[in-house]
């Protein structure tokens, strides 16, 4: 269907809403009637030519054979489709025989809906059409709506027809139906001051994806092909994929069988997709309704090809419970096995942050790839994403782990950057990821990045946010660039560019660089007094003590209500656990004991300021031992933290003394990958005693992290980039995490030098002619 025919059809359908529903529905509810009626009329018009044959089959089964339940195969054969209607009605007959009785029309309409096959009834239920029919009948507009939808001047079928004047009305394909649906949704939402929902994929983007997925393997296509879209919407990608590879005039002309599978969470788009699968003769049972992330609907299935444009920037928090139990991943689709810095393999989290689930759809497709033992071709994937999939998430996080798993398993063939404003409902930059688990030889261990962001043709009129498109020539150029697998420098602002990288070029080590803790310590009244309160509850505890004093140490229960009410008035937003702790006698008694111990220690040790925390700690331990005071390690640390502070002039705080010699030393050197003289670079400092090394406490506030390319050596990087600037720093090798990110801007950005002052001045003076000497006067360039 061309653009003019599309616009005419959309305008006609919109006019139905405007003419018939204006006073019956608020504008935001037009879609509740229009969308299901479009689908219903599409199915109804296809069944019209075989209506009598179906009724004959019904009569035969009931009267001659005596069946109490219909034999489905006979009815499908009679209708010519995978669906049928056993009632005597069509929408046209309902209109032609209607009287002034809306009740009778509603009853006949209900009989008509009840006559559909179960697969259509499910679609009717998804659209909640029966309640809309009743409402329209009650408001006396049902007949008007029927009149519009049965008009011979529109064609909602998938084949060409003639109007009453003999003019051709073009077919409405599945993709065309998707475009009509998208256009109507946008108009309904704009009228209702709502944003449009999902990002419907433009025709030329689908065309680009199908070309790149299928053409490189056109001579290796299996005799039976299964194609899957985990976010199939109205089914455009599935239908166009099948059409592309089966097109007798196309480049591939595959003769094998093609089976389409998909899942869609939105009831309306699911209903449209399923109805079109039935129209085309594809198995509608392969299209499922529901959340792809919550339920692994196709568990155990593998697919040859997968194409998708999953939702991005969309929260999956409501589905979290089906994927995670606390921190544990319970869905095997989203767990991967990765190696750490020392090549030890373990399970790793492959879930992104809960505010954006797009990479989960990619992992769903990866989990459905065919192994090479199942198919010599393996599987190929094309998936559309926004920029966040390229770089969000730190090393060791879910997003980074997903990228790492895909790249380290050599699945990522290419990523193509698309122009902004190419999609209808978003202007953001988008990217097509191309994955395969059977790369051709030249691509093994490599990733191609293609920047096609400047390759587009402007539209004469915007379609929502879409203001540009790919031409067939653009698609051919991108496909050729992908297939040639060569580096291409951008020759002009509107030209394509391509770069080829090794897999490891996108990886990096994230390692913590530590510096020693240096503490001074002193028992003062002010520092001891802080022990009266828990750090996390200091404000409410301080208020409570100022109000009620020492009685809280005896019994806090009588003051519980007042304390919690004060917290509410102050809008502290305490969690239940914090509230319970705040009015717990144990907490108040604990802090009273800490204060009393600190007071005793100050009496014994005095108020001398220590610049060697190691010596101060020994003094504290001695007093505790002499006084037979028992404290837990955490309680002792609370007291020590309260009376100490960082000072760069203080002595380093010793964490541990290590004895390393013989096999222990060799194991440590092998673990760190260094020589004995390099141990200080890893936080182990030799003393005067043979085999003795000091490990210092690290200062968290001074901790830094470095991202080091996988191609570089961590120790070498440290010696070059860190140690010359921070002499006492060391590498915390046990903190190393491996991350992956892809930055198109870094790889394709080209600096444009500023224009010279002479050129700028010349332009300004050129404008002087139009300014009557004002600019010369401002610049001090007037005539002398």
Secondary structure, DSSP 4 states (H G I P E B T S, - for coil): --HHHHHHHHHHHHHHHHHHSTTTS-GGGHHHHHHHHHHHHHHHHHHHTTHHHHHHHHHIIIIIS--SS--HHHHHHHHTSS--B-SS--HHHHHHT--S-HHHHHHHHHHHHHTB-HHHHHHHHHHTHHHHHHHHHHTT-HHHHHHHHT-TT---SSS-EE-TTS-EE----HHHHHHHHHHHHHHHHHHTT----S-PPPHHHHHHHHHHHHGGGTTS--SEEEEEETT-TTSHHHHHHHHHHH-TTSS----SEEEEEEEES-HHHHHHHHHHHHHHT--GGGEEES-TTT--TTTT--BSEEEE----S---GGGHHHHEETTEE--GGGEEEEE-TT--EEEEE----TT--HHHHHHHHHTTBPPTTT-TT--EEEEEEETHHHH-S-TTSHHHHHHHHHHHTT-EEEEEEPPTT-SSS--S-EEEEEEESS--GGGTTEEEEEE-TT--EEEEEEETTEEEE--HHHHHHHHHHHHHT--B---STT--EEEEEEGGGGEEEEEEEE-B-BEEE---HHHHHGGGS-GGGHHHHHHHHHHHTTHHHH--GGGHHHHHHHHHHTT----HHHHHHHT-HHHHHHHHHHHHHHHHHHHHH-SPPBS-HHHHHHHHHHHHHHTT----HHHHHHHHHHTEEE-TTSPBPEEEEEE--HHHHHHHHHHHTS-GGGGGGGT-EE-SSTTEEEEEPB-GGG-EEEEEETTS-HHHHHHHHTTTT-TT-EEEEEEEEEEE---HHHHH----PPPPHHHHHHHHHHHHTTTTTHHHHHHT----
